[in-house]
Structure formats: C-alpha cells, structure tokens
Amino acid sequence: MSGEQKAEAKGEQAKGKLKETAGRLTGNERLTGKGRAEQVKGDAREAKEKVKDTFKH
C-alpha cells in the first residue's frame, strides 16, 4: 500500500474515533454514528489497499 493512501486511511480512522468519542461525551448520537461510519470507511479503504498489494506481488 502506498504511504499516502495508508496515511489517508489511518487519518480517516483516527478522525472517526475522535468524532465517536466527542459524540459519546456530549450525548450526540448523530455525531457518534458519523464517527463510527468514518472508522468503517477507513477500515474498508485500508483493506482494499492490502488486497491490491497482495495481487501486485
């Protein structure tokens, strides 16, 4: 996986975790849900890149 894409996926996961935590602390279910969704999106992007790397080698 290229470094840029890996960093982007990790950043998305971290941003999602922050949103989820902020949502829980404030009792904002919508923000918590958005945070979870961003984490899942980051996880999916990372998994996609790992599969691409597997087929490259």
VOGU-3710 file (C-alpha; in Angstrom, 3 decimals, decimal comma):
1> msgeqkaeak> 0,000/0,000/0,000  1,384/3,379/-0,862  2,361/5,527/2,065  -0,023/8,296/1,088  -3,049/6,017/0,865  -2,129/4,255/4,095  -1,838/7,592/5,898  -5,175/8,701/4,465  -6,894/5,537/5,721  -5,318/5,859/9,173
11> geqakgklke> -6,268/9,544/9,316  -9,840/8,710/8,462  -9,934/6,078/11,181  -8,479/8,487/13,758  -10,870/11,287/12,773  -13,777/8,870/13,087  -12,627/7,766/16,524  -12,445/11,403/17,667  -15,944/12,124/16,375  -17,309/9,000/18,029
21> tagrltgner> -15,706/9,906/21,357  -16,926/13,506/21,150  -20,416/12,270/20,361  -20,415/9,957/23,352  -19,140/12,668/25,688  -21,775/15,144/24,578  -24,572/12,616/24,209  -24,853/13,370/20,495  -25,890/10,092/18,854  -25,655/11,566/15,364
31> ltgkgraeqv> -22,005/12,524/15,847  -21,267/9,110/17,363  -22,778/7,434/14,303  -20,833/9,625/11,911  -17,641/8,760/13,750  -18,319/5,047/13,506  -19,095/5,384/9,814  -15,798/7,182/9,177  -13,905/4,475/11,014  -15,556/1,783/8,917
41> kgdareakek> -14,767/3,731/5,751  -11,105/3,959/6,796  -11,016/0,252/7,612  -12,502/-0,608/4,222  -10,016/1,625/2,407  -7,129/0,002/4,274  -8,421/-3,499/3,480  -8,810/-2,593/-0,208  -5,229/-1,373/-0,381  -3,951/-4,521/1,318
51> vkdtfkh> -5,746/-6,667/-1,264  -4,271/-4,580/-4,081  -0,798/-5,021/-2,581  -1,300/-8,776/-2,341  -2,006/-9,044/-6,054  0,882/-6,752/-7,009  3,485/-9,158/-5,622
//
